[in-house]
């Protein structure tokens, strides 16, 4: 959709193959759901560094972390423990 909307490319076929099939042949695995969940958590953490008392953002961070954990569990991604 990004190729179509931002760059005006009407189809996502590359060399007669769909884009996802072409990327898997190159061993490039992109998981958009997981990336979006990680970005949301990172952005909320950055926001909370500057706005410590923002209670709604704290609640949204908890929800986003929960969604990230669910997504990681669904796709079988190992959680990275930070100490």
PyMOL Python script that loads the backbone (N, CA, C, O; Angstrom):
from pymol import cmd

cmd.read_pdbstr("""\
ATOM      1  N   UNK A   1       0.813  -1.180   0.000  1.00  0.00           N
ATOM      2  CA  UNK A   1       0.000   0.000   0.000  1.00  0.00           C
ATOM      3  C   UNK A   1       0.870   1.262   0.000  1.00  0.00           C
ATOM      4  O   UNK A   1       0.514   2.271  -0.608  1.00  0.00           O
ATOM      5  N   UNK A   2       2.009   1.191   0.687  1.00  0.00           N
ATOM      6  CA  UNK A   2       2.896   2.350   0.723  1.00  0.00           C
ATOM      7  C   UNK A   2       3.433   2.631  -0.666  1.00  0.00           C
ATOM      8  O   UNK A   2       3.512   3.785  -1.087  1.00  0.00           O
ATOM      9  N   UNK A   3       3.804   1.569  -1.382  1.00  0.00           N
ATOM     10  CA  UNK A   3       4.310   1.759  -2.740  1.00  0.00           C
ATOM     11  C   UNK A   3       3.252   2.409  -3.624  1.00  0.00           C
ATOM     12  O   UNK A   3       3.561   3.286  -4.431  1.00  0.00           O
ATOM     13  N   UNK A   4       2.013   1.979  -3.466  1.00  0.00           N
ATOM     14  CA  UNK A   4       0.938   2.514  -4.290  1.00  0.00           C
ATOM     15  C   UNK A   4       0.615   3.958  -3.919  1.00  0.00           C
ATOM     16  O   UNK A   4       0.496   4.817  -4.792  1.00  0.00           O
ATOM     17  N   UNK A   5       0.472   4.224  -2.609  1.00  0.00           N
ATOM     18  CA  UNK A   5       0.018   5.545  -2.178  1.00  0.00           C
ATOM     19  C   UNK A   5       1.102   6.609  -2.249  1.00  0.00           C
ATOM     20  O   UNK A   5       0.831   7.725  -2.694  1.00  0.00           O
ATOM     21  N   UNK A   6       2.311   6.301  -1.828  1.00  0.00           N
ATOM     22  CA  UNK A   6       3.346   7.318  -1.747  1.00  0.00           C
ATOM     23  C   UNK A   6       4.183   7.435  -3.023  1.00  0.00           C
ATOM     24  O   UNK A   6       4.647   8.525  -3.360  1.00  0.00           O
ATOM     25  N   UNK A   7       4.375   6.337  -3.722  1.00  0.00           N
ATOM     26  CA  UNK A   7       5.276   6.359  -4.867  1.00  0.00           C
ATOM     27  C   UNK A   7       4.576   6.160  -6.208  1.00  0.00           C
ATOM     28  O   UNK A   7       5.221   6.221  -7.255  1.00  0.00           O
ATOM     29  N   UNK A   8       3.273   5.924  -6.189  1.00  0.00           N
ATOM     30  CA  UNK A   8       2.523   5.808  -7.424  1.00  0.00           C
ATOM     31  C   UNK A   8       2.765   4.534  -8.194  1.00  0.00           C
ATOM     32  O   UNK A   8       2.562   4.508  -9.408  1.00  0.00           O
ATOM     33  N   UNK A   9       3.193   3.471  -7.526  1.00  0.00           N
ATOM     34  CA  UNK A   9       3.406   2.181  -8.186  1.00  0.00           C
ATOM     35  C   UNK A   9       2.093   1.409  -8.101  1.00  0.00           C
ATOM     36  O   UNK A   9       1.671   1.052  -7.000  1.00  0.00           O
ATOM     37  N   UNK A  10       1.430   1.140  -9.233  1.00  0.00           N
ATOM     38  CA  UNK A  10       0.089   0.558  -9.178  1.00  0.00           C
ATOM     39  C   UNK A  10       0.050  -0.912  -8.749  1.00  0.00           C
ATOM     40  O   UNK A  10      -0.948  -1.366  -8.189  1.00  0.00           O
ATOM     41  N   UNK A  11       1.106  -1.641  -9.002  1.00  0.00           N
ATOM     42  CA  UNK A  11       1.110  -3.064  -8.664  1.00  0.00           C
ATOM     43  C   UNK A  11       2.376  -3.381  -7.880  1.00  0.00           C
ATOM     44  O   UNK A  11       3.391  -2.697  -8.014  1.00  0.00           O
ATOM     45  N   UNK A  12       2.305  -4.413  -7.072  1.00  0.00           N
ATOM     46  CA  UNK A  12       3.469  -4.765  -6.262  1.00  0.00           C
ATOM     47  C   UNK A  12       4.176  -5.996  -6.810  1.00  0.00           C
ATOM     48  O   UNK A  12       4.903  -6.676  -6.086  1.00  0.00           O
ATOM     49  N   UNK A  13       3.966  -6.272  -8.066  1.00  0.00           N
ATOM     50  CA  UNK A  13       4.665  -7.411  -8.659  1.00  0.00           C
ATOM     51  C   UNK A  13       6.070  -6.982  -9.086  1.00  0.00           C
ATOM     52  O   UNK A  13       6.253  -5.980  -9.777  1.00  0.00           O
ATOM     53  N   UNK A  14       7.054  -7.773  -8.653  1.00  0.00           N
ATOM     54  CA  UNK A  14       8.440  -7.512  -9.000  1.00  0.00           C
ATOM     55  C   UNK A  14       8.941  -8.731  -9.765  1.00  0.00           C
ATOM     56  O   UNK A  14       8.952  -9.842  -9.235  1.00  0.00           O
ATOM     57  N   UNK A  15       9.344  -8.528 -10.979  1.00  0.00           N
ATOM     58  CA  UNK A  15       9.850  -9.606 -11.834  1.00  0.00           C
ATOM     59  C   UNK A  15       8.834 -10.726 -11.980  1.00  0.00           C
ATOM     60  O   UNK A  15       9.203 -11.899 -12.016  1.00  0.00           O
ATOM     61  N   UNK A  16       7.558 -10.372 -12.065  1.00  0.00           N
ATOM     62  CA  UNK A  16       6.507 -11.362 -12.259  1.00  0.00           C
ATOM     63  C   UNK A  16       6.094 -12.083 -10.994  1.00  0.00           C
ATOM     64  O   UNK A  16       5.294 -13.016 -11.053  1.00  0.00           O
ATOM     65  N   UNK A  17       6.617 -11.676  -9.859  1.00  0.00           N
ATOM     66  CA  UNK A  17       6.279 -12.305  -8.583  1.00  0.00           C
ATOM     67  C   UNK A  17       5.701 -11.251  -7.660  1.00  0.00           C
ATOM     68  O   UNK A  17       5.960 -10.058  -7.825  1.00  0.00           O
ATOM     69  N   UNK A  18       4.924 -11.690  -6.696  1.00  0.00           N
ATOM     70  CA  UNK A  18       4.436 -10.756  -5.697  1.00  0.00           C
ATOM     71  C   UNK A  18       5.595 -10.356  -4.793  1.00  0.00           C
ATOM     72  O   UNK A  18       6.581 -11.079  -4.659  1.00  0.00           O
ATOM     73  N   UNK A  19       5.451  -9.192  -4.181  1.00  0.00           N
ATOM     74  CA  UNK A  19       6.531  -8.625  -3.384  1.00  0.00           C
ATOM     75  C   UNK A  19       6.910  -9.530  -2.212  1.00  0.00           C
ATOM     76  O   UNK A  19       8.096  -9.710  -1.937  1.00  0.00           O
ATOM     77  N   UNK A  20       5.932 -10.098  -1.523  1.00  0.00           N
ATOM     78  CA  UNK A  20       6.222 -10.964  -0.382  1.00  0.00           C
ATOM     79  C   UNK A  20       6.994 -12.210  -0.816  1.00  0.00           C
ATOM     80  O   UNK A  20       7.914 -12.641  -0.121  1.00  0.00           O
ATOM     81  N   UNK A  21       6.629 -12.781  -1.944  1.00  0.00           N
ATOM     82  CA  UNK A  21       7.324 -13.961  -2.458  1.00  0.00           C
ATOM     83  C   UNK A  21       8.770 -13.620  -2.830  1.00  0.00           C
ATOM     84  O   UNK A  21       9.687 -14.405  -2.589  1.00  0.00           O
ATOM     85  N   UNK A  22       8.955 -12.446  -3.414  1.00  0.00           N
ATOM     86  CA  UNK A  22      10.294 -11.993  -3.788  1.00  0.00           C
ATOM     87  C   UNK A  22      11.159 -11.771  -2.547  1.00  0.00           C
ATOM     88  O   UNK A  22      12.337 -12.129  -2.543  1.00  0.00           O
ATOM     89  N   UNK A  23      10.587 -11.187  -1.498  1.00  0.00           N
ATOM     90  CA  UNK A  23      11.337 -10.942  -0.261  1.00  0.00           C
ATOM     91  C   UNK A  23      11.701 -12.239   0.451  1.00  0.00           C
ATOM     92  O   UNK A  23      12.786 -12.342   1.022  1.00  0.00           O
ATOM     93  N   UNK A  24      10.820 -13.221   0.428  1.00  0.00           N
ATOM     94  CA  UNK A  24      11.140 -14.497   1.079  1.00  0.00           C
ATOM     95  C   UNK A  24      12.252 -15.235   0.334  1.00  0.00           C
ATOM     96  O   UNK A  24      13.040 -15.950   0.954  1.00  0.00           O
ATOM     97  N   UNK A  25      12.326 -15.072  -0.988  1.00  0.00           N
ATOM     98  CA  UNK A  25      13.428 -15.679  -1.731  1.00  0.00           C
ATOM     99  C   UNK A  25      14.764 -15.058  -1.357  1.00  0.00           C
ATOM    100  O   UNK A  25      15.796 -15.728  -1.391  1.00  0.00           O
ATOM    101  N   UNK A  26      14.745 -13.782  -0.999  1.00  0.00           N
ATOM    102  CA  UNK A  26      15.965 -13.093  -0.577  1.00  0.00           C
ATOM    103  C   UNK A  26      16.234 -13.249   0.921  1.00  0.00           C
ATOM    104  O   UNK A  26      17.168 -12.646   1.449  1.00  0.00           O
ATOM    105  N   UNK A  27      15.429 -14.047   1.598  1.00  0.00           N
ATOM    106  CA  UNK A  27      15.512 -14.270   3.048  1.00  0.00           C
ATOM    107  C   UNK A  27      15.368 -12.973   3.836  1.00  0.00           C
ATOM    108  O   UNK A  27      16.057 -12.764   4.834  1.00  0.00           O
ATOM    109  N   UNK A  28      14.472 -12.109   3.383  1.00  0.00           N
ATOM    110  CA  UNK A  28      14.140 -10.892   4.108  1.00  0.00           C
ATOM    111  C   UNK A  28      12.750 -11.109   4.692  1.00  0.00           C
ATOM    112  O   UNK A  28      11.757 -11.136   3.965  1.00  0.00           O
ATOM    113  N   UNK A  29      12.690 -11.262   5.998  1.00  0.00           N
ATOM    114  CA  UNK A  29      11.428 -11.529   6.670  1.00  0.00           C
ATOM    115  C   UNK A  29      10.981 -10.267   7.392  1.00  0.00           C
ATOM    116  O   UNK A  29      11.629  -9.803   8.330  1.00  0.00           O
ATOM    117  N   UNK A  30       9.866  -9.726   6.936  1.00  0.00           N
ATOM    118  CA  UNK A  30       9.332  -8.499   7.516  1.00  0.00           C
ATOM    119  C   UNK A  30       7.992  -8.820   8.144  1.00  0.00           C
ATOM    120  O   UNK A  30       7.103  -9.368   7.494  1.00  0.00           O
ATOM    121  N   UNK A  31       7.857  -8.477   9.406  1.00  0.00           N
ATOM    122  CA  UNK A  31       6.598  -8.682  10.092  1.00  0.00           C
ATOM    123  C   UNK A  31       6.092  -7.313  10.526  1.00  0.00           C
ATOM    124  O   UNK A  31       6.558  -6.759  11.521  1.00  0.00           O
ATOM    125  N   UNK A  32       5.142  -6.773   9.779  1.00  0.00           N
ATOM    126  CA  UNK A  32       4.671  -5.420  10.015  1.00  0.00           C
ATOM    127  C   UNK A  32       3.950  -5.280  11.341  1.00  0.00           C
ATOM    128  O   UNK A  32       4.106  -4.265  12.019  1.00  0.00           O
ATOM    129  N   UNK A  33       3.163  -6.274  11.728  1.00  0.00           N
ATOM    130  CA  UNK A  33       2.430  -6.188  12.986  1.00  0.00           C
ATOM    131  C   UNK A  33       3.375  -6.070  14.166  1.00  0.00           C
ATOM    132  O   UNK A  33       3.156  -5.264  15.070  1.00  0.00           O
ATOM    133  N   UNK A  34       4.415  -6.869  14.155  1.00  0.00           N
ATOM    134  CA  UNK A  34       5.383  -6.851  15.242  1.00  0.00           C
ATOM    135  C   UNK A  34       6.169  -5.540  15.258  1.00  0.00           C
ATOM    136  O   UNK A  34       6.415  -4.974  16.324  1.00  0.00           O
ATOM    137  N   UNK A  35       6.558  -5.063  14.092  1.00  0.00           N
ATOM    138  CA  UNK A  35       7.299  -3.795  14.021  1.00  0.00           C
ATOM    139  C   UNK A  35       6.452  -2.629  14.518  1.00  0.00           C
ATOM    140  O   UNK A  35       6.947  -1.766  15.243  1.00  0.00           O
ATOM    141  N   UNK A  36       5.175  -2.600  14.130  1.00  0.00           N
ATOM    142  CA  UNK A  36       4.299  -1.514  14.562  1.00  0.00           C
ATOM    143  C   UNK A  36       4.088  -1.529  16.067  1.00  0.00           C
ATOM    144  O   UNK A  36       4.064  -0.475  16.701  1.00  0.00           O
ATOM    145  N   UNK A  37       3.935  -2.723  16.647  1.00  0.00           N
ATOM    146  CA  UNK A  37       3.755  -2.823  18.096  1.00  0.00           C
ATOM    147  C   UNK A  37       5.010  -2.362  18.831  1.00  0.00           C
ATOM    148  O   UNK A  37       4.916  -1.689  19.857  1.00  0.00           O
ATOM    149  N   UNK A  38       6.189  -2.722  18.308  1.00  0.00           N
ATOM    150  CA  UNK A  38       7.439  -2.296  18.938  1.00  0.00           C
ATOM    151  C   UNK A  38       7.613  -0.784  18.839  1.00  0.00           C
ATOM    152  O   UNK A  38       8.048  -0.147  19.798  1.00  0.00           O
ATOM    153  N   UNK A  39       7.276  -0.202  17.682  1.00  0.00           N
ATOM    154  CA  UNK A  39       7.399   1.245  17.505  1.00  0.00           C
ATOM    155  C   UNK A  39       6.498   1.995  18.476  1.00  0.00           C
ATOM    156  O   UNK A  39       6.888   3.021  19.035  1.00  0.00           O
ATOM    157  N   UNK A  40       5.293   1.475  18.672  1.00  0.00           N
ATOM    158  CA  UNK A  40       4.354   2.140  19.562  1.00  0.00           C
ATOM    159  C   UNK A  40       4.874   2.155  20.989  1.00  0.00           C
ATOM    160  O   UNK A  40       4.775   3.175  21.670  1.00  0.00           O
ATOM    161  N   UNK A  41       5.430   1.032  21.457  1.00  0.00           N
ATOM    162  CA  UNK A  41       5.976   0.958  22.806  1.00  0.00           C
ATOM    163  C   UNK A  41       7.157   1.919  22.946  1.00  0.00           C
ATOM    164  O   UNK A  41       7.269   2.623  23.950  1.00  0.00           O
ATOM    165  N   UNK A  42       8.018   1.950  21.965  1.00  0.00           N
ATOM    166  CA  UNK A  42       9.185   2.832  22.018  1.00  0.00           C
ATOM    167  C   UNK A  42       8.764   4.297  22.050  1.00  0.00           C
ATOM    168  O   UNK A  42       9.307   5.088  22.821  1.00  0.00           O
ATOM    169  N   UNK A  43       7.792   4.656  21.209  1.00  0.00           N
ATOM    170  CA  UNK A  43       7.323   6.045  21.173  1.00  0.00           C
ATOM    171  C   UNK A  43       6.674   6.454  22.484  1.00  0.00           C
ATOM    172  O   UNK A  43       6.873   7.576  22.949  1.00  0.00           O
ATOM    173  N   UNK A  44       5.900   5.558  23.088  1.00  0.00           N
ATOM    174  CA  UNK A  44       5.269   5.879  24.367  1.00  0.00           C
ATOM    175  C   UNK A  44       6.304   6.014  25.476  1.00  0.00           C
ATOM    176  O   UNK A  44       6.161   6.865  26.353  1.00  0.00           O
ATOM    177  N   UNK A  45       7.342   5.189  25.447  1.00  0.00           N
ATOM    178  CA  UNK A  45       8.400   5.306  26.455  1.00  0.00           C
ATOM    179  C   UNK A  45       9.134   6.629  26.327  1.00  0.00           C
ATOM    180  O   UNK A  45       9.456   7.264  27.331  1.00  0.00           O
ATOM    181  N   UNK A  46       9.401   7.049  25.090  1.00  0.00           N
ATOM    182  CA  UNK A  46      10.044   8.348  24.869  1.00  0.00           C
ATOM    183  C   UNK A  46       9.156   9.488  25.367  1.00  0.00           C
ATOM    184  O   UNK A  46       9.645  10.448  25.964  1.00  0.00           O
ATOM    185  N   UNK A  47       7.865   9.378  25.121  1.00  0.00           N
ATOM    186  CA  UNK A  47       6.930  10.406  25.575  1.00  0.00           C
ATOM    187  C   UNK A  47       6.909  10.488  27.101  1.00  0.00           C
ATOM    188  O   UNK A  47       6.867  11.576  27.674  1.00  0.00           O
ATOM    189  N   UNK A  48       6.939   9.330  27.745  1.00  0.00           N
ATOM    190  CA  UNK A  48       6.870   9.316  29.208  1.00  0.00           C
ATOM    191  C   UNK A  48       8.157   9.801  29.861  1.00  0.00           C
ATOM    192  O   UNK A  48       8.136  10.184  31.031  1.00  0.00           O
ATOM    193  N   UNK A  49       9.262   9.797  29.152  1.00  0.00           N
ATOM    194  CA  UNK A  49      10.497  10.366  29.703  1.00  0.00           C
ATOM    195  C   UNK A  49      10.332  11.864  29.930  1.00  0.00           C
ATOM    196  O   UNK A  49      10.818  12.410  30.921  1.00  0.00           O
ATOM    197  N   UNK A  50       9.642  12.521  29.004  1.00  0.00           N
ATOM    198  CA  UNK A  50       9.444  13.959  29.112  1.00  0.00           C
ATOM    199  C   UNK A  50       8.203  14.330  29.916  1.00  0.00           C
ATOM    200  O   UNK A  50       8.147  15.415  30.495  1.00  0.00           O
ATOM    201  N   UNK A  51       7.216  13.453  29.960  1.00  0.00           N
ATOM    202  CA  UNK A  51       5.939  13.725  30.616  1.00  0.00           C
ATOM    203  C   UNK A  51       5.657  12.633  31.643  1.00  0.00           C
ATOM    204  O   UNK A  51       4.870  11.722  31.389  1.00  0.00           O
ATOM    205  N   UNK A  52       6.288  12.728  32.776  1.00  0.00           N
ATOM    206  CA  UNK A  52       6.241  11.674  33.790  1.00  0.00           C
ATOM    207  C   UNK A  52       4.837  11.498  34.367  1.00  0.00           C
ATOM    208  O   UNK A  52       4.439  10.375  34.674  1.00  0.00           O
ATOM    209  N   UNK A  53       4.095  12.567  34.516  1.00  0.00           N
ATOM    210  CA  UNK A  53       2.799  12.496  35.192  1.00  0.00           C
ATOM    211  C   UNK A  53       1.631  12.226  34.252  1.00  0.00           C
ATOM    212  O   UNK A  53       0.479  12.298  34.681  1.00  0.00           O
ATOM    213  N   UNK A  54       1.884  11.923  33.010  1.00  0.00           N
ATOM    214  CA  UNK A  54       0.823  11.652  32.033  1.00  0.00           C
ATOM    215  C   UNK A  54       0.245  10.266  32.298  1.00  0.00           C
ATOM    216  O   UNK A  54       0.788   9.251  31.861  1.00  0.00           O
ATOM    217  N   UNK A  55      -0.864  10.249  33.022  1.00  0.00           N
ATOM    218  CA  UNK A  55      -1.456   8.970  33.438  1.00  0.00           C
ATOM    219  C   UNK A  55      -2.074   8.200  32.275  1.00  0.00           C
ATOM    220  O   UNK A  55      -1.985   6.973  32.225  1.00  0.00           O
ATOM    221  N   UNK A  56      -2.689   8.900  31.359  1.00  0.00           N
ATOM    222  CA  UNK A  56      -3.301   8.205  30.224  1.00  0.00           C
ATOM    223  C   UNK A  56      -2.228   7.550  29.356  1.00  0.00           C
ATOM    224  O   UNK A  56      -2.449   6.474  28.798  1.00  0.00           O
ATOM    225  N   UNK A  57      -1.068   8.198  29.242  1.00  0.00           N
ATOM    226  CA  UNK A  57       0.025   7.605  28.467  1.00  0.00           C
ATOM    227  C   UNK A  57       0.577   6.368  29.174  1.00  0.00           C
ATOM    228  O   UNK A  57       0.968   5.402  28.520  1.00  0.00           O
ATOM    229  N   UNK A  58       0.608   6.396  30.497  1.00  0.00           N
ATOM    230  CA  UNK A  58       1.059   5.208  31.240  1.00  0.00           C
ATOM    231  C   UNK A  58       0.131   4.033  30.980  1.00  0.00           C
ATOM    232  O   UNK A  58       0.574   2.899  30.798  1.00  0.00           O
ATOM    233  N   UNK A  59      -1.162   4.324  30.966  1.00  0.00           N
ATOM    234  CA  UNK A  59      -2.148   3.271  30.708  1.00  0.00           C
ATOM    235  C   UNK A  59      -2.008   2.752  29.274  1.00  0.00           C
ATOM    236  O   UNK A  59      -2.064   1.545  29.037  1.00  0.00           O
ATOM    237  N   UNK A  60      -1.828   3.663  28.330  1.00  0.00           N
ATOM    238  CA  UNK A  60      -1.646   3.255  26.931  1.00  0.00           C
ATOM    239  C   UNK A  60      -0.364   2.448  26.749  1.00  0.00           C
ATOM    240  O   UNK A  60      -0.316   1.540  25.919  1.00  0.00           O
ATOM    241  N   UNK A  61       0.676   2.776  27.521  1.00  0.00           N
ATOM    242  CA  UNK A  61       1.923   2.009  27.465  1.00  0.00           C
ATOM    243  C   UNK A  61       1.690   0.583  27.937  1.00  0.00           C
ATOM    244  O   UNK A  61       2.197  -0.363  27.334  1.00  0.00           O
ATOM    245  N   UNK A  62       0.925   0.424  29.016  1.00  0.00           N
ATOM    246  CA  UNK A  62       0.616  -0.920  29.500  1.00  0.00           C
ATOM    247  C   UNK A  62      -0.145  -1.713  28.443  1.00  0.00           C
ATOM    248  O   UNK A  62       0.133  -2.891  28.216  1.00  0.00           O
ATOM    249  N   UNK A  63      -1.107  -1.058  27.801  1.00  0.00           N
ATOM    250  CA  UNK A  63      -1.865  -1.735  26.746  1.00  0.00           C
ATOM    251  C   UNK A  63      -0.968  -2.101  25.565  1.00  0.00           C
ATOM    252  O   UNK A  63      -1.084  -3.190  25.002  1.00  0.00           O
ATOM    253  N   UNK A  64      -0.080  -1.189  25.196  1.00  0.00           N
ATOM    254  CA  UNK A  64       0.808  -1.436  24.062  1.00  0.00           C
ATOM    255  C   UNK A  64       1.786  -2.565  24.370  1.00  0.00           C
ATOM    256  O   UNK A  64       2.072  -3.391  23.503  1.00  0.00           O
ATOM    257  N   UNK A  65       2.302  -2.608  25.599  1.00  0.00           N
ATOM    258  CA  UNK A  65       3.213  -3.689  25.978  1.00  0.00           C
ATOM    259  C   UNK A  65       2.483  -5.026  25.987  1.00  0.00           C
ATOM    260  O   UNK A  65       3.046  -6.049  25.598  1.00  0.00           O
ATOM    261  N   UNK A  66       1.238  -5.015  26.429  1.00  0.00           N
ATOM    262  CA  UNK A  66       0.441  -6.235  26.406  1.00  0.00           C
ATOM    263  C   UNK A  66       0.231  -6.704  24.970  1.00  0.00           C
ATOM    264  O   UNK A  66       0.369  -7.890  24.669  1.00  0.00           O
ATOM    265  N   UNK A  67      -0.105  -5.762  24.085  1.00  0.00           N
ATOM    266  CA  UNK A  67      -0.309  -6.100  22.675  1.00  0.00           C
ATOM    267  C   UNK A  67       0.976  -6.632  22.050  1.00  0.00           C
ATOM    268  O   UNK A  67       0.940  -7.562  21.245  1.00  0.00           O
ATOM    269  N   UNK A  68       2.112  -6.041  22.421  1.00  0.00           N
ATOM    270  CA  UNK A  68       3.403  -6.501  21.918  1.00  0.00           C
ATOM    271  C   UNK A  68       3.682  -7.927  22.384  1.00  0.00           C
ATOM    272  O   UNK A  68       4.136  -8.759  21.599  1.00  0.00           O
ATOM    273  N   UNK A  69       3.413  -8.211  23.650  1.00  0.00           N
ATOM    274  CA  UNK A  69       3.628  -9.561  24.178  1.00  0.00           C
ATOM    275  C   UNK A  69       2.737 -10.572  23.472  1.00  0.00           C
ATOM    276  O   UNK A  69       3.181 -11.673  23.148  1.00  0.00           O
ATOM    277  N   UNK A  70       1.490 -10.206  23.233  1.00  0.00           N
ATOM    278  CA  UNK A  70       0.562 -11.102  22.543  1.00  0.00           C
ATOM    279  C   UNK A  70       1.044 -11.357  21.119  1.00  0.00           C
ATOM    280  O   UNK A  70       1.006 -12.490  20.641  1.00  0.00           O
ATOM    281  N   UNK A  71       1.492 -10.314  20.450  1.00  0.00           N
ATOM    282  CA  UNK A  71       1.967 -10.439  19.070  1.00  0.00           C
ATOM    283  C   UNK A  71       3.226 -11.290  19.006  1.00  0.00           C
ATOM    284  O   UNK A  71       3.371 -12.120  18.109  1.00  0.00           O
ATOM    285  N   UNK A  72       4.141 -11.089  19.957  1.00  0.00           N
ATOM    286  CA  UNK A  72       5.358 -11.896  19.995  1.00  0.00           C
ATOM    287  C   UNK A  72       5.025 -13.363  20.244  1.00  0.00           C
ATOM    288  O   UNK A  72       5.621 -14.254  19.639  1.00  0.00           O
ATOM    289  N   UNK A  73       4.091 -13.601  21.116  1.00  0.00           N
ATOM    290  CA  UNK A  73       3.697 -14.974  21.415  1.00  0.00           C
ATOM    291  C   UNK A  73       3.052 -15.623  20.186  1.00  0.00           C
ATOM    292  O   UNK A  73       3.286 -16.798  19.906  1.00  0.00           O
ATOM    293  N   UNK A  74       2.244 -14.857  19.461  1.00  0.00           N
ATOM    294  CA  UNK A  74       1.561 -15.374  18.286  1.00  0.00           C
ATOM    295  C   UNK A  74       2.553 -15.757  17.189  1.00  0.00           C
ATOM    296  O   UNK A  74       2.413 -16.805  16.559  1.00  0.00           O
ATOM    297  N   UNK A  75       3.551 -14.908  16.964  1.00  0.00           N
ATOM    298  CA  UNK A  75       4.515 -15.168  15.903  1.00  0.00           C
ATOM    299  C   UNK A  75       5.695 -16.009  16.376  1.00  0.00           C
ATOM    300  O   UNK A  75       6.588 -16.305  15.582  1.00  0.00           O
ATOM    301  N   UNK A  76       5.724 -16.396  17.630  1.00  0.00           N
ATOM    302  CA  UNK A  76       6.776 -17.265  18.131  1.00  0.00           C
ATOM    303  C   UNK A  76       8.112 -16.585  18.289  1.00  0.00           C
ATOM    304  O   UNK A  76       9.151 -17.220  18.110  1.00  0.00           O
ATOM    305  N   UNK A  77       8.112 -15.317  18.618  1.00  0.00           N
ATOM    306  CA  UNK A  77       9.346 -14.560  18.785  1.00  0.00           C
ATOM    307  C   UNK A  77       9.788 -14.676  20.235  1.00  0.00           C
ATOM    308  O   UNK A  77       8.979 -14.570  21.157  1.00  0.00           O
ATOM    309  N   UNK A  78      11.090 -14.895  20.424  1.00  0.00           N
ATOM    310  CA  UNK A  78      11.640 -14.957  21.772  1.00  0.00           C
ATOM    311  C   UNK A  78      11.667 -13.562  22.365  1.00  0.00           C
ATOM    312  O   UNK A  78      12.070 -12.606  21.701  1.00  0.00           O
ATOM    313  N   UNK A  79      11.242 -13.443  23.604  1.00  0.00           N
ATOM    314  CA  UNK A  79      11.280 -12.149  24.289  1.00  0.00           C
ATOM    315  C   UNK A  79      12.709 -11.859  24.701  1.00  0.00           C
ATOM    316  O   UNK A  79      13.440 -12.754  25.126  1.00  0.00           O
ATOM    317  N   UNK A  80      13.096 -10.611  24.574  1.00  0.00           N
ATOM    318  CA  UNK A  80      14.427 -10.182  24.977  1.00  0.00           C
ATOM    319  C   UNK A  80      14.292  -9.580  26.359  1.00  0.00           C
ATOM    320  O   UNK A  80      13.579  -8.595  26.555  1.00  0.00           O
ATOM    321  N   UNK A  81      14.993 -10.189  27.333  1.00  0.00           N
ATOM    322  CA  UNK A  81      14.920  -9.702  28.705  1.00  0.00           C
ATOM    323  C   UNK A  81      15.994  -8.644  28.915  1.00  0.00           C
ATOM    324  O   UNK A  81      17.171  -8.857  28.620  1.00  0.00           O
ATOM    325  N   UNK A  82      15.565  -7.511  29.426  1.00  0.00           N
ATOM    326  CA  UNK A  82      16.495  -6.426  29.734  1.00  0.00           C
ATOM    327  C   UNK A  82      16.653  -6.342  31.226  1.00  0.00           C
ATOM    328  O   UNK A  82      15.673  -6.401  31.968  1.00  0.00           O
ATOM    329  N   UNK A  83      17.881  -6.205  31.667  1.00  0.00           N
ATOM    330  CA  UNK A  83      18.129  -6.122  33.096  1.00  0.00           C
ATOM    331  C   UNK A  83      18.531  -4.768  33.483  1.00  0.00           C
ATOM    332  O   UNK A  83      18.782  -4.511  34.660  1.00  0.00           O
TER     333      UNK A  83
END
""", "prot")
cmd.dss("prot")
cmd.show_as("cartoon", "prot")
cmd.util.cbc("prot")
cmd.orient("prot")
